[in-house]
Amino acid sequence: MGAAAGIAVHIAGLDWQAIADELNAHGYAILPGLLTADECAAVAAQYAQPQLFRSRVVMSQHGFGSGEYQYFRYPLPSLIAALRNALYGPLAQIANRWHELMALPDRFPAEHTEFLARCHAAGQQRPTPLLLQYTAGDYNCLHQDLYGDHVFPLQAAVLLSEPGTDFDGGEFVLTEQRPRMQSRVEVVPLKRGDMVIFAVNHRPVQGTRGIYRVNLRHGVSRLRAGARHTLGIIFHDAH
């Protein structure tokens, strides 16, 4: 079985109820060891293949932080396309439940191709999966990956480098702003090959007076040494 097909089978066999419970409780869930060390190295090596990408962003030029990233062009590399397609279906069920709880009107189809058709019809036609590259001193400011009116409320990232070996520092962080409360910060512990699934912009939380929305942002703390690569998987395309 090829790597892409194997990924799809593996994702289908995950405990999605447990993943949904983590997302509901904390706004993120970790899928440990989703990619092997060899798969991580192969994906990270794609950063040096400009023909795979539609654009490159130097963060410091836009006030986004320090470091850089590149957006893949279509067709996506097979492994990345397989991850995006396989993850979308179970995540769409969670996303629809979230929108129901938050009284938001949008619902998401079962197939990713149907959702992309909706994005493309609205002018969001540029692919959003990306590779990020950090070296010592780099960081990523807190942000949300929105890109247009059609936003899928969950996204994923895979750490492609090994903490403590390839780099030091560079922790993935989430902040959560609840109404009339100070922000809460979560440092997400990841190892090479781990995927984190997390809320793009907001999620439902049960309060004493019912469900309310909390706003989330994500980023990466300053890298103290070494080099760090990350694969980002966003399910809506961009204007």
Protein Blocks (a to p, Z undefined) as FASTA:
>chain_A
ZZklmmmmmmmmpcfklmmmmmmmnopacdehkbcfklmmmmmmmmmmmklpcbdcdfkl
nonagcddddddddddfklmmmmmmmmmmmmmmmmmmmmmnopabdcdfblklmmmmmmm
nopabcfbdcddddehiacdddddekpabdcfbdcdddfbdehklpgejiacdddddehi
acddddddddehiacdddfkbccdddfkbccdddddddddddfbdjdddddddfbdcZZ
